[in-house]
Amino acid sequence: MGHGGNVIDELTTDHREVEELFGKIEALPPGHKDRKLYADQATIELIRHSVAEEAYLYPAVREHVAGGGALADKELEDHAQAEQIMKDLESRGADDAEFDRLIGMLMSEIREHVADEEGNLFPRLREACPAQALDELGDKVRQAKKTAPTRPHPSAPDKPPMMNKLLAPGAGMVDRARDALSGRGKPG
């Protein structure tokens, strides 16, 4: 959180942090309780990251990048698929056979999404958007992640007019309270 830099640097750092959590999950044997801990941490980071992208990155892509509307729509579709997987994963323990299938699906979905963003969307945005605007977007994304939800809410709106800008702080407050009470995402 709060890495600094422009929006592309900020989001790329998020990608590396989530990949590190995925590596920790993959390094543990199936059924190991820490796989659930790392999955919860990855979910928390992915949800905050997604909310910030939906609120600020994708509108900027629509505005500045040629064909940006279609690009943003595809990214939103990827988010919806990943969020549904995270919702399904939320109620599974590491010893549940379904956990392994779902975490594998999530890692595959996220890795494909990251490759697409970093290989296609980010370079096009960097080329089309002024550096100052990218810096300002970085600040907005960092702020959004501070109040964003930490749990998947697949039924929450993610399409323009970006109702998640209005809903995210309230859902985020509730999610963080639930996490604090349950200890979710914290090392045992």
N, C-alpha and C positions, 0 to 999 in steps of 0.2 A: 504493500500500500504506500502511496505517496512517493513514487520513485523519482519523479521529476522528468523534465524534458517535454518534447512535443507529444502529440497524441499517438503518433506511430511508435515512438520510443517507449512510451508508457504501456501501450497495449502489447508490444513485443515482449517487454519485461514480464507482464502478466502471463503471456504464453509460456515463457521459460519456467516460471514458477509452477504452473500447472503441470508442465511436462516433468518437472522434478518430482512432483507428488505421484504422477503416474509411474515413474521409474521406481519409486519406493513401493508402490502397490505390486508391481511386477516382480520385484526382488523377493517378496514374501511368498511362502507357500499358500496354496488355496486353503481357506478356512482360518487363517491366522487373524486374530482379533484386530491387529493394527491395520489390516487392509481396510476395514470399515472406518477407522479413524482417518486414514489418509483419503479415503473416498469422500468423507464428510468435509474435510478441509478443501479438497479439490472442488466440491460442489459449492461451498461458500465462495471461493474465489471466482469460479465460473459464473455464478449468478450475478455477483457484483460487477464483474467484467461485462457480462451481457447487457445488463441494465444500462450501464454507462455507454456502451456502444450503440444501443438502440435509441438512447436519448440524444446523443451528440454526434457519434461517428457517422451513422447511416444518413441522418439528415444532411450532413456536410458532403457525403458522397453523392447524394441526390442533387445537391446544389452545384457542386464544382466539377464532377467527373462526367465526361460524355458517356451516356448509357448508364449513368449512376443509379437510376431508378430500378432497373432490372438487377444490377449488382446488389443493391441494398435489399431488394425483395428476396434474392437467393440467400443472402446472409441471415435474414430474419427467419426464413424457412429452416435453415440449419439450426438456428437457436431454438426454434420450437421443437424440433426433433430431439435435440440434446436435452432440453428442459423436461420433456416427457420421460426420457430415460432416467434422468436424475430423480424425478418424482417417483418412478417405479423403484428405483434403487434405495430411496430414503427409508423404506420400511423393511429392508432386507438386512439381516445380519451377515457377517463375513462367512459364517458356516452354512448359509443357505445356498443351495446349488444355483439358484437363480441369480445370486449376487455375482458370481463369476461371469455368467453370460452377459448380464447388464453392464458390469464395469468394462468388459471387453468391448461391448457395443459403444459405450460412452467414449472410451479412449480412441477407438477408431473414428468415430464421428468428429471428435474434437481435433484430432490430428489432421484429418482431412480439411476441416474448416480453417485451422491455423495455416496450413500449407496454401490454401486458396487466398486467405487474407494477405499473408506475407509475400506470396509470389505474384499476386494479381492486383488486389484492391489497394494495398498500401503503396506500391510504386505508382499506381495511377493517381492516387490522391496526392502523393508528394509532388508529382509533376504538375497537377492542376490547381493546387491550393497554395496561396501565399504562406511563407514561413511563419509570419506573425499569426495568421489564422490557425495554423497547426499548433503553435505554442498555446494560444488561447484555448483551443480544444483540449489540449493536454490538461490544462488547469481545470476545465469543466468536468472532464472525465474523472480526475482525482477527487473532486468534490462530490460527484455523483456516487462514486464507490463508497464514500463514507456513510451515506444514508441509505444505500441500496439494500434490498432484501438479501438474506443469506440462504434462503430456502427456495426451491423451485415453486413457481406459481404458474403452471402451464395455461391456466384460463385467463390470466391477466392480459389486457390488451398490449400489443406491441407494434401495432400499425399506426401510421399517422392518423390523428393528430398527436400521437405519442402520449397517450394518457398515462403511460408508466411514469412520466415526469411528475405527475400529480399523485399517483398511487404509491410509488416506490418508497418515499420517506416513511409513510405510515406502516406499510408492510415491513419495511426494514427495521423499524423500531420494535414491532411485534416479534419478528424473527430473532433479533438480537436478544430480546428478553427471554424467549424460549431457549435459545442457545445457552445463555448464562445459567438458567435454571437447570437445564439438562446436562450441561458440560459438553455439549456437542461441539466437535471440532477441536477440542482441547486434549493434549496428551494426558493419559491416565496417570 
